[in-house]
Amino acid sequence: MMRRFEALLDVVLTPEAAPPGIDSNILAALDAPDQDNSQSDAYALWSAMTALTQEIKLQGRAFQELNLKLSTQQDKVAAELRAVYAEREKTVQREGERRARREALSVLIDLRDRLGRGRESVSASEQQMAKAEQASWFQRVLQKPKTRPEEDALRALVRGYELGVERLDQALSEFGVGEIRCQGEQFDPRRMNAIEIEESASVPANTVLQVYRSGYEWNGEVFRPAQVKVSREPSQL
């Protein structure tokens, strides 16, 4: 206990460091043994207060500059965050618009496929009817050919399908969608899917013989690959 008390006294009696901001010369003059404190207390106190005031002013100015710098940094960071969020919102909006437009284009392309198949079906029916109902030799010679109402209806239906397909092609072209040319072209695996292969000696190998489903490109990118039949060299027996 005595040793602890002795250590405590040593700590208490240790000379205290000078406060920051006060000139050390002033404190040394105050602590000098030959200094007449009765004559210099007011001057020393005034000098210390002056030095302390200057130090406070300097610290206040430094704190003000730091606060201004932090405020500027805060505004800069806030502006950067707003720019990042704005760009992110634009990206999300563009992706949403692209996804919605892609879905709409898929519907238009599917509708065009249906109209194209309907047109081909009606054209085939018209050809079959023309073959089945050919006039006899006597009627061809002595009578004028008569147009049946069914033939007129089929022609009007074919024309309606053609107009619908033309309008859809125009709308797809306005959106930057174009059909991929396949018939008679070389097979391109990036834009075509070969679902059937047939041996053929009349055309070079890897030539598209038939298109089962048309393919489309959208702004230079493959929107839907075409489904085709491709030729290959005949096998050697």
Stockholm file with secondary structure:
# STOCKHOLM 1.0

chainA/1-237         MMRRFEALLDVVLTPEAAPPGIDSNILAALDAPDQDNSQSDAYALWSAMTALTQEIKLQGRAFQELNLKLSTQQDKVAAELRAVYAEREKTVQREGERRARREALSVLIDLRDRLGRGRESVSASEQQMAKAEQASWFQRVLQKPKTRPEEDALRALVRGYELGVERLDQALSEFGVGEIRCQGEQFDPRRMNAIEIEESASVPANTVLQVYRSGYEWNGEVFRPAQVKVSREPSQL
#=GR chainA/1-237 SS CHHHHHHHHHHHHSCCCCCTTSCHHHHHHHHCTTCCHHHHHHHHHHHHHHHHHHHHHHHHHHHHHHHHHHHHHHHHHHHHHHHHHHHHHHHHHHHHHHHHHHHHHHHHHHHHHHHHHHHHHHHHHHHHHHHHTCCCHHHHHHSCCCCCHHHHHHHHHHHHHHHHHHHHHHHHHHTTEEECCCTTSBCCTTTEEEEEEEECSSSCTTBEEEEEECCEEETTEEEECEEEEEEECCCCC
#=GC SS_cons         CHHHHHHHHHHHHSCCCCCTTSCHHHHHHHHCTTCCHHHHHHHHHHHHHHHHHHHHHHHHHHHHHHHHHHHHHHHHHHHHHHHHHHHHHHHHHHHHHHHHHHHHHHHHHHHHHHHHHHHHHHHHHHHHHHHHTCCCHHHHHHSCCCCCHHHHHHHHHHHHHHHHHHHHHHHHHHTTEEECCCTTSBCCTTTEEEEEEEECSSSCTTBEEEEEECCEEETTEEEECEEEEEEECCCCC
//
